[in-house]
Every structure is written in C-alpha cells, then in structure tokens.
C-alpha cells in the first residue's frame, strides 16, 4: 500500500475513504490464499478467474466499508470499477452471486480474525 498521505479526495470520495477502500480491497485479496479462504486468482490480468477475483475484492471492500462505517452509501467509483468486469457478468449470469458469496466469506474470515484477536488480548 502506498502511504496514506498519497491518497487524495475526489468527487466521489474523501482521501480517507479512498485509502481505506483500497486497503480493504487488497485485504480481501489477501484472504484468497489456500490457507485462508482458498480462492482461485486466475493466471493473468483479464482472464475470467482474475476478473471474478477482482469482483470479490471490490465487493469485499464495499461490504467492509459499509460494515466499518467508512461509507454507508455505494460509491460511484466502486460501481465504475465493477463495470470493467461486465464481460464476465454477461457471460455467466451466476458470476455476481459467486463473487458476492466469496466476498462474504472473505469478510467473515476477517471478522473472525478480529474477534480472535480481541478474545486473546482480553485473556
């Protein structure tokens, strides 16, 4: 991640929202490895598995932003980013459900990490 100071506000988000939504997008990617949520990442930019993983990460970031109170409204830049992956959505009518389910599993995994950390700290 770039330093927080490198993020700037835009018409659709503050600098803080931009930083945290990017961080949460990347954190959702982090959950994908085999020892965490075990998702297929794809072989290269633009292939279908890669596109679904990007959908997962962007939906996960949106879910987490709402859950953490970073933003309660869907952001236009999230929607614009998802628009880039319409090819997959048009080819597979279930892709959005697959991605949303995987994003929910990723956010649940991250929530369990937080709960475990809090429980261990209190012990």
C-alpha positions in Angstrom: 0.0 0.0 0.0 1.2 3.5 -0.7 1.5 5.8 2.3 -1.8 7.2 3.4 -0.7 10.8 2.6 -0.5 9.8 -1.1 -4.3 9.4 -1.4 -6.3 12.4 -2.4 -10.0 13.1 -2.3 -12.1 13.0 -5.4 -15.6 14.0 -6.4 -16.8 10.6 -5.1 -14.7 10.0 -2.0 -12.6 11.7 0.6 -8.9 10.9 0.8 -9.6 8.7 3.9 -12.3 6.8 2.1 -10.0 6.2 -0.9 -7.2 4.9 1.4 -9.4 2.6 3.4 -11.4 1.3 0.4 -8.1 0.4 -1.3 -6.7 -1.1 1.8 -9.8 -3.2 2.3 -9.8 -4.2 -1.4 -6.2 -5.5 -1.0 -7.1 -7.1 2.3 -9.9 -9.0 0.6 -7.4 -10.3 -2.0 -5.2 -11.4 1.0 -7.9 -13.7 2.2 -7.8 -15.7 -1.1 -4.8 -17.9 -0.5 -5.2 -21.7 0.2 -4.7 -21.4 4.0 -7.3 -18.7 4.3 -10.4 -18.8 2.0 -8.8 -20.8 -0.8 -9.9 -18.9 -3.9 -8.6 -19.2 -7.5 -6.9 -16.0 -8.5 -6.5 -16.5 -12.3 -3.4 -16.8 -14.3 -3.2 -13.3 -15.9 -4.9 -10.0 -16.0 -8.1 -10.2 -18.0 -8.9 -13.9 -17.7 -12.2 -14.9 -16.2 -10.8 -16.2 -12.8 -8.9 -13.0 -12.4 -12.0 -11.0 -13.2 -14.0 -12.8 -10.6 -11.3 -12.3 -8.0 -11.4 -8.6 -8.8 -15.2 -8.7 -8.3 -14.7 -10.5 -5.0 -12.1 -7.9 -3.8 -14.2 -4.9 -4.8 -17.4 -6.3 -3.3 -15.5 -7.3 -0.2 -14.2 -3.7 0.1 -17.7 -2.3 -0.3 -19.1 -4.7 2.3 -16.3 -3.8 4.7 -16.6 -0.1 4.1 -20.3 -0.3 5.0 -19.7 -2.6 8.0 -16.9 -0.3 9.4 -18.9 2.9 8.8 -16.3 4.2 6.3 -19.1 4.9 4.0 -22.7 3.7 4.1 -23.6 4.6 0.5 -22.4 2.6 -2.5 -19.7 4.7 -4.1 -19.8 5.5 -7.8 -16.1 4.6 -8.2 -16.8 1.1 -6.8 -19.6 0.8 -9.4 -17.3 2.1 -12.2 -14.6 -0.4 -11.2 -17.1 -3.3 -11.3 -18.3 -2.1 -14.7 -14.8 -3.1 -16.1 -15.7 -6.7 -15.4 -19.1 -6.8 -17.2 -17.7 -9.3 -19.7 -17.7 -12.0 -17.0 -21.0 -10.9 -15.7 -22.6 -11.1 -19.1 -21.1 -14.5 -19.9 -22.0 -16.1 -16.6 -25.3 -15.0 -15.0 -24.2 -16.6 -11.7 -20.9 -14.8 -11.5 -22.1 -12.0 -9.4 -23.6 -14.5 -6.9 -20.3 -16.5 -6.9 -18.3 -13.3 -6.3 -20.7 -11.9 -3.6 -20.6 -15.3 -1.8 -16.8 -15.4 -1.9 -16.7 -11.7 -0.7 -19.0 -12.5 2.2 -16.7 -15.5 3.1 -13.7 -13.2 3.0 -15.3 -10.5 5.2 -16.5 -13.2 7.6 -12.9 -14.6 7.8 -11.6 -11.1 8.5 -14.3 -10.6 11.2 -13.3 -13.8 12.9 -9.6 -12.7 12.9 -10.7 -9.5 14.7 -12.8 -11.4 17.2 -10.0 -13.9 17.9 -7.5 -11.1 18.4 -9.8 -9.3 20.8 -10.6 -12.5 22.8 -6.8 -13.4 23.0 -6.0 -9.8 24.2 -8.6 -10.0 26.9 -7.3 -13.3 28.2 
